[in-house]
Amino acid sequence: MTDQHPHDRLADDVASTRAQLFDTLDAIEDKLNVPKQLGIAASKVKRGVLEKRPPYLAGLAAGVVVVGGIVVTVLRRR
């Protein structure tokens, strides 16, 4: 059992509550900061693409090569 004075306990409770309030206000500020949230979302997407290399990117690259080849062929025939 602690021999802490009630005044000290109350001061500790107030300090703890104040710290929680500041943390909550910081979290709210972060959520409402649209440019920061957009930056976070963009970095998550970029990280996901770099880590996983989705298969549709390979298909997209192949499609670009095919279309490029068709364009080159048509332009050479002229």
C-alpha positions in Angstrom: 0.0 0.0 0.0 1.4 3.4 -0.9 1.6 6.2 1.6 0.8 8.9 -1.1 -1.0 12.0 0.1 -4.4 12.5 -1.5 -3.3 15.8 -2.9 -0.4 14.1 -4.7 -2.7 11.4 -6.1 -5.0 14.1 -7.4 -2.1 16.0 -9.0 -1.0 12.7 -10.7 -4.5 12.1 -12.0 -4.7 15.6 -13.4 -1.3 15.2 -15.1 -2.4 11.9 -16.6 -5.7 13.3 -17.8 -3.9 16.3 -19.3 -1.5 14.1 -21.2 -4.4 12.0 -22.5 -6.2 15.2 -23.6 -3.1 16.4 -25.5 -2.7 13.0 -27.2 -6.3 13.1 -28.3 -6.1 16.6 -29.6 -2.9 15.7 -31.5 -4.7 12.7 -33.1 -7.7 14.9 -34.0 -5.4 17.5 -35.6 -3.6 14.8 -37.6 -7.0 13.4 -38.9 -8.2 16.9 -40.0 -4.9 17.8 -41.7 -5.9 17.0 -45.3 -2.5 17.6 -47.0 -0.8 15.3 -44.4 -3.5 12.6 -44.9 -3.1 12.8 -48.6 0.7 12.4 -48.3 0.3 9.4 -46.0 -2.2 7.8 -48.4 0.1 8.4 -51.4 3.1 6.9 -49.6 1.1 3.8 -48.6 0.0 3.3 -52.2 3.5 3.8 -53.5 4.9 1.4 -50.9 2.3 -1.2 -51.8 3.0 -0.9 -55.5 6.8 -1.2 -55.0 6.5 -4.2 -52.6 3.8 -6.2 -54.4 4.3 -5.3 -58.1 0.7 -6.1 -59.0 0.2 -8.3 -62.1 -1.9 -5.7 -63.8 1.3 -3.6 -64.2 2.8 -6.4 -66.3 -0.3 -6.5 -68.4 -0.3 -2.7 -68.8 3.3 -2.8 -69.9 2.6 -5.5 -72.4 -0.3 -3.5 -73.8 1.8 -0.4 -74.2 4.4 -2.5 -76.1 1.8 -4.0 -78.4 0.2 -0.6 -79.1 3.6 0.9 -79.7 4.4 -1.8 -82.1 1.2 -1.3 -84.0 1.8 2.4 -84.2 5.4 1.9 -85.5 4.1 -0.6 -88.1 1.4 1.7 -89.4 3.8 4.6 -89.6 6.4 2.6 -91.6 3.8 1.5 -94.2 3.0 5.1 -95.0 
